Amino acid sequence: MSDDKAPRRRAARQSVDERRAMIVRAAIPLLVEIGPSVTTLQIARAAGISEPTIFRAFEDKNEVLAACLAEVTDPHHTVRELAAIEPSLPLRDRLVALIEVLRAQAERTGAVVNAVSLAGAARPRRQESLSDEERRRLSDGRTASYRSLHAAVVATFETGADTLRGSPEDAATLVLAIVMALGRGGGWDAGPASVSTDGLADLLLHGLAA
């Protein structure tokens, strides 16, 4: 009897997982646009479901926010978008596309992290409150995420690598360092200090000298 029930249990779990993923996909753009005041009713309407359906997949709104935070900080979407950049494009076009992907991810992540923080939900624990094992796992996770992003950026520079001053690995490190710093500091659209994708691409390609 237990064997007969197992496929149904697996199907039920898959159904819940799919529902959760659908809700998160609908919630993230709303968090970016509206912020922490977004309601579960707005999320439900965006997902094309009834509001009670959300609470069959999540315990409460805070759990939805936590799932959104986990989703935007997972690099797999960004890695897939980077892999889709056409390698036959000229270097500058690849660089612009690469910056756009990283910029969009940084802006999306920053908006969701900010919304979740303002909502008082799913706040990360302070470093000093973590055990040594938790710190190690956190560090390992961040390192793994960075390495996957770095490898994807390296791949975009491999075509025509002989035209670069350094290696594709060095180019990837430089681009990621700059774009990630801009994302953390809010420097993309900071009034007079805003940075355009084209401007950054030209700076990376040609430096400051005329």
Order of alpha helices (4+ residues) and beta strands (2+ residues): alpha-alpha-alpha-alpha-alpha-alpha-alpha-alpha-alpha
